[in-house]
Amino acid sequence: GSKQVVLTLSLPAGWRAKSDISRRVGTWPMRGMATGGMVLVDLSDEERTARGLAKDRLGLFVKGLGQYGKHAAAKNAGFQKDDVLVEIHGQSARVTEGELIGQFLQQTKPGDKIKTVVLRGDKRIELLLPMQ
């Protein structure tokens, strides 16, 4: 027959922010709002070492850029494929793309411009990332 069972699931603090949302279909519209259409990949420890970046610091590789509409905002602001984001809004702690999107959606509003530093080759370039 049917038996009712009570189940308790304990989740660690901040579990939702740590979830990898990068492959979810619903992430694409959020990328338009929060990253201006950039697809970001957290560099591996080996890739960080090769680029002279510390393992605990920000290193988000721009794998791709949207080309049209709101997904072209990062491209139009000067970001390029193969850039590496190393500082965002004065912060350089290591975060994943999903964590960054979550932070931006919760802590910014459309029209905000976020000061961002990227590595392009061996140059550090400051750009403003528009929130939508």
LOMI-270050 format. One line per 4 residues: number of its first residue (from 1); their letters; for each residue x, y, z of N, C-alpha, C. Coordinates in Angstrom, 2 decimals, padded with zeros to 5 digits. Each point is the difference from the previous one (the first is absolute). Layout:
% residues N
NUM = a = X,Y,Z,X,Y,Z,X,Y,Z ~ ...
***
This chain:
% residues 132
1 = gskq = 000.79,-001.17,000.00,-000.79,001.17,000.00,000.85,001.25,000.00 ~ -000.64,001.04,000.37,000.69,001.29,000.04,000.32,000.35,001.44 ~ 001.21,000.44,000.19,000.47,000.38,001.33,000.61,001.39,-000.09 ~ -000.43,000.87,000.86,000.53,001.36,-000.01,001.31,000.02,000.78
5 = vvlt = 001.02,000.61,-000.60,001.32,000.08,000.61,000.39,001.47,000.08 ~ 000.50,000.41,001.15,000.49,001.36,000.17,001.51,-000.03,-000.23 ~ 000.45,000.84,-000.88,001.41,000.06,-000.35,000.52,001.40,000.29 ~ 001.13,000.07,000.67,000.63,001.29,000.28,001.32,000.04,-000.75
9 = lslp = 000.19,001.04,-000.76,001.21,000.17,-000.79,000.73,001.22,000.53 ~ 001.23,-000.20,000.45,000.80,001.12,000.51,000.90,000.51,-001.12 ~ -000.09,001.28,-000.27,000.81,000.63,-001.03,000.98,000.96,000.65 ~ 001.24,000.03,-000.47,000.98,000.92,000.58,-000.36,001.46,-000.31
13 = agwr = 000.43,000.89,000.85,-000.24,001.43,-000.21,000.59,000.41,-001.35 ~ -000.75,000.79,-000.75,000.47,000.49,-001.29,-000.04,-001.02,-001.11 ~ -000.70,-001.11,000.19,000.00,-001.07,-001.01,-000.52,000.49,-001.35 ~ -000.99,000.88,000.02,-000.58,000.46,-001.26,001.01,000.80,-000.82
17 = aksd = 000.81,000.82,000.66,000.99,000.82,-000.70,001.14,-000.84,-000.55 ~ 000.22,-001.19,000.56,001.10,-000.86,-000.44,-000.40,-000.93,-001.14 ~ -001.26,-000.01,-000.37,-000.49,-000.89,-001.04,000.55,000.42,-001.37 ~ 000.43,-000.99,-000.79,000.50,000.29,-001.35,-001.17,000.11,-000.96
21 = isrr = -000.29,001.22,-000.42,-001.14,000.23,-000.89,000.44,000.18,-001.46 ~ 001.27,-000.14,-000.28,000.53,000.36,-001.32,-000.61,-000.79,-001.15 ~ -000.44,-001.22,000.23,-000.54,-000.81,-001.10,-001.52,000.02,-000.06 ~ -000.63,000.73,000.87,-001.46,000.04,000.00,-000.51,000.93,-001.10
25 = vgtw = -001.09,-000.40,-000.63,-000.60,000.79,-001.07,-000.35,001.40,000.50 ~ -000.49,000.11,001.22,-000.42,001.30,000.55,001.14,000.95,000.29 ~ 001.24,-000.48,-000.13,001.15,000.87,000.29,000.24,001.02,-001.10 ~ -000.33,-000.32,-001.25,000.28,000.92,-001.11,-000.66,001.36,000.21
29 = pmrg = -001.28,000.09,000.37,-000.57,001.33,000.24,000.68,000.72,001.17 ~ 000.42,-000.76,001.02,000.69,000.61,001.15,001.36,000.53,-000.41 ~ 000.67,-000.68,-000.94,001.28,000.50,-000.50,-000.17,001.36,-000.67 ~ -001.09,000.17,-000.72,-000.26,001.29,-000.64,-000.13,001.11,001.03
33 = matg = -000.68,-000.30,001.10,-000.21,001.01,001.04,001.27,000.25,000.82 ~ 000.72,-001.08,000.36,001.07,000.12,000.98,001.41,000.06,-000.58 ~ 000.24,-000.64,-001.14,001.35,000.01,-000.56,000.05,000.62,-001.38 ~ -001.08,000.62,-000.42,-000.02,000.62,-001.32,000.14,-000.99,-001.13
37 = gmvl = -000.32,-001.27,000.27,000.08,-001.02,-001.03,001.30,-000.79,-000.02 ~ 000.88,000.23,000.98,001.24,-000.78,000.05,-000.26,-001.39,000.55 ~ 000.66,-000.99,-000.58,000.04,-001.36,000.55,001.36,-000.11,000.69 ~ -000.01,-000.21,001.32,001.21,000.04,000.81,000.34,-001.38,000.54
41 = vdls = 001.29,-000.34,-000.01,000.47,-001.28,000.51,001.08,000.27,001.04 ~ -000.15,-000.62,001.17,000.99,000.13,001.06,001.28,-000.73,-000.43 ~ 001.12,000.72,-000.05,001.26,-000.63,-000.40,000.40,-001.08,000.99 ~ 000.58,-001.08,-000.51,000.52,-001.06,000.88,001.23,000.54,000.74
45 = deer = 000.41,-000.72,001.03,001.19,000.41,000.75,001.23,000.03,-000.91 ~ 000.09,-000.94,-000.92,001.14,-000.05,-000.93,000.00,001.22,-000.93 ~ -001.18,000.34,-000.52,-000.11,001.16,-000.89,000.33,001.29,000.76 ~ -000.40,000.08,001.25,000.30,001.17,000.82,001.51,000.15,000.17
49 = targ = 000.65,-001.11,000.35,001.45,000.02,000.20,000.70,000.46,-001.28 ~ -000.43,-000.51,-001.14,000.61,000.38,-001.28,-000.16,001.49,-000.29 ~ -001.06,000.61,000.51,-000.26,001.42,-000.24,000.48,000.89,001.15 ~ 000.62,-000.61,001.00,000.51,000.77,001.13,-001.08,000.45,000.98
53 = lakd = -001.12,-000.74,000.04,-001.10,000.34,000.91,-000.01,-000.95,001.19 ~ -000.31,000.53,001.17,-000.11,-000.83,001.20,-001.23,-000.90,-000.08 ~ 000.07,-001.16,000.62,-001.09,-000.98,-000.07,-001.27,000.46,000.71 ~ 000.14,000.91,000.95,-001.18,000.46,000.76,-000.54,001.33,-000.50
57 = rlgl = 000.52,000.50,-001.11,-000.43,001.29,-000.53,-000.86,-000.20,-001.25 ~ -000.71,001.04,-000.36,-000.89,-000.03,-001.16,000.77,-000.26,-001.29 ~ -000.56,-000.86,-000.82,000.56,-000.30,-001.31,-001.09,-000.62,-000.87 ~ -000.90,000.84,-000.49,-001.10,-000.48,-000.84,000.33,000.28,-001.47
61 = fvkg = 000.13,-001.06,-000.77,000.37,000.06,-001.41,-001.24,000.26,-000.84 ~ 000.08,000.98,-000.91,-001.12,000.30,-000.89,000.04,-001.00,-001.16 ~ -000.82,-001.04,000.13,-000.05,-001.06,-001.01,-000.76,000.46,-001.24 ~ -000.98,000.87,000.20,-000.78,000.48,-001.12,-000.75,001.27,000.36
65 = lgqy = -000.46,000.70,-001.03,-000.75,001.25,000.18,-001.23,-000.02,-000.88 ~ -001.12,000.42,000.56,-001.20,000.17,-000.82,000.24,001.09,-001.03 ~ -000.67,-000.10,-001.12,000.24,000.93,-001.10,-001.15,000.96,-000.29 ~ -001.19,-000.30,000.56,-001.17,000.79,-000.39,-000.82,000.42,001.22
69 = gkha = -000.66,001.16,-000.13,-000.91,000.47,001.04,000.68,000.13,001.35 ~ -000.76,-000.32,001.06,000.56,000.16,001.35,001.17,-000.95,000.25 ~ 000.10,-001.05,-000.79,001.13,-000.92,000.17,001.29,000.54,-000.62 ~ -000.06,001.13,-000.66,001.20,000.62,-000.56,000.52,001.14,000.87
73 = aakn = -000.59,000.19,001.18,000.38,001.13,000.86,001.48,-000.05,000.40 ~ 000.50,-001.18,000.35,001.42,-000.11,000.38,000.90,000.28,-001.20 ~ -000.36,-000.56,-001.14,000.78,000.25,-001.23,000.03,001.49,-000.30 ~ -001.15,000.65,000.09,-000.08,001.43,-000.29,000.74,000.85,001.03
77 = agfq = 000.21,-000.55,001.21,000.74,000.72,001.05,001.50,-000.23,-000.10 ~ 000.44,-000.82,-000.99,001.43,-000.19,-000.22,000.56,-001.35,000.43 ~ -000.82,-000.86,000.59,000.48,-001.33,000.39,000.23,-000.83,-001.25 ~ 000.98,-000.91,000.06,000.33,-000.85,-001.14,000.10,-001.45,000.42
81 = kddv = -000.26,-000.89,-000.96,000.21,-001.42,000.22,001.46,-000.19,000.41 ~ 000.26,-000.89,000.93,001.32,-000.34,000.54,000.51,000.98,001.05 ~ -000.74,001.08,000.31,000.35,000.82,001.16,-000.11,-000.86,001.25 ~ 000.68,000.41,001.07,-000.14,-000.66,001.30,-000.37,001.07,001.02
85 = lvei = -001.18,-000.14,000.61,-000.43,000.93,001.04,000.78,-000.28,001.27 ~ 000.71,001.03,000.52,000.83,-000.19,001.20,-000.44,000.89,001.16 ~ -000.87,000.97,-000.28,-000.53,000.86,001.06,-001.37,000.51,-000.43 ~ -000.94,-000.09,000.93,-001.35,000.47,-000.28,-000.49,000.82,001.18
89 = hgqs = -000.31,001.27,-000.27,-000.53,000.89,001.05,000.94,000.06,001.20 ~ 001.31,000.02,-000.29,001.00,000.09,001.05,000.30,-001.30,000.72 ~ -000.64,-001.08,-000.40,000.18,-001.30,000.65,000.76,-000.95,-000.92 ~ 000.87,-000.82,000.59,000.74,-000.96,-000.82,-000.02,-001.40,000.59
93 = arvt = -000.95,-000.29,000.89,-000.13,-001.35,000.55,-000.52,-000.94,-001.08 ~ 000.43,-001.23,000.05,-000.41,-001.00,-001.00,-001.49,-000.30,000.11 ~ -000.72,000.11,-001.11,-001.41,-000.37,-000.08,-000.23,-000.71,-001.34 ~ -001.07,-000.76,-000.06,-000.38,-000.64,-001.25,-000.93,000.93,-000.77
97 = egel = -000.28,-000.35,-001.24,-000.95,000.78,-000.80,-001.36,000.04,000.69 ~ -000.46,-001.14,000.49,-001.31,-000.06,000.67,-000.07,000.87,001.23 ~ 001.07,-000.01,000.81,000.04,000.85,001.19,-000.02,001.47,-000.40 ~ 000.75,000.35,-001.04,000.04,001.39,-000.46,-001.36,000.45,-000.51
101 = igqf = -000.66,-000.83,-000.80,-001.33,000.35,-000.50,-000.95,000.21,001.18 ~ 000.03,-000.91,000.97,-000.86,000.14,001.18,000.26,001.29,000.75 ~ 001.27,000.33,000.21,000.34,001.25,000.69,-000.52,001.21,-000.76 ~ 000.24,000.02,-001.31,-000.43,001.15,-000.80,-001.52,000.14,-000.01
105 = lqqt = -000.72,-001.10,-000.13,-001.46,000.09,-000.03,-000.57,000.46,001.33 ~ 000.68,-000.31,001.10,-000.48,000.39,001.32,000.48,001.39,000.43 ~ 001.17,000.42,-000.46,000.63,001.20,000.57,000.10,001.18,-000.95 ~ -000.43,-000.15,-001.25,000.07,001.12,-000.93,-001.38,000.24,-000.60
109 = kpgd = -000.09,001.10,-000.73,-001.26,000.29,-000.68,000.30,000.42,-001.44 ~ -000.98,-000.11,-000.88,000.22,000.41,-001.39,000.51,001.44,-000.06 ~ 000.98,000.20,-000.86,000.61,001.33,-000.15,001.31,000.14,000.76 ~ 000.21,-000.84,001.02,001.29,000.04,000.72,001.11,-000.38,-000.97
113 = kikt = 001.18,000.58,000.22,001.19,-000.37,-000.78,001.05,-000.46,001.00 ~ 000.45,-001.22,-000.16,000.91,-000.63,000.95,001.44,000.07,-000.52 ~ 000.86,000.64,000.80,001.42,000.10,-000.36,000.61,-001.41,000.01 ~ 000.59,-000.35,-001.12,000.56,-001.34,-000.18,001.40,000.12,-000.59
117 = vvlr = 000.93,-000.81,000.50,001.35,-000.04,-000.55,000.19,-001.36,-000.67 ~ 000.48,000.03,-001.24,000.26,-001.23,-000.74,001.47,-000.08,-000.37 ~ 000.48,-001.22,-000.14,001.30,-000.24,-000.61,-000.24,-000.29,-001.46 ~ 000.69,000.73,-000.84,-000.06,-000.23,-001.45,001.45,-000.13,-000.44
121 = gdkr = 000.42,-001.25,-000.21,001.42,-000.24,-000.22,000.73,000.29,001.30 ~ 000.98,000.91,-000.06,000.72,000.36,001.22,-000.42,001.37,000.54 ~ -001.10,000.55,-000.52,-000.47,001.32,000.43,-001.22,-000.11,000.90 ~ -000.05,000.86,001.01,-001.19,000.14,000.85,-000.81,001.17,-000.55
125 = iell = -001.26,-000.25,-000.29,-000.87,001.01,-000.61,-001.24,000.17,000.87 ~ -000.34,001.26,000.28,-001.20,000.30,000.79,-001.17,000.28,-000.93 ~ -001.11,-000.69,000.24,-001.22,000.17,-000.80,-001.19,000.15,000.94 ~ -001.10,000.54,-000.52,-001.24,000.12,000.76,-001.02,-000.98,-000.56
129 = lpmq = -000.44,-000.92,000.85,-000.98,-001.01,-000.40,-001.40,000.51,000.32 ~ -000.85,000.21,-001.03,-001.34,000.53,000.25,-000.97,-001.09,000.49 ~ -000.75,000.33,001.04,-001.06,-000.89,000.49,-001.28,000.34,-000.73 ~ -000.81,-001.01,-000.30,-001.22,000.23,-000.77,-001.22,-000.52,000.73
***
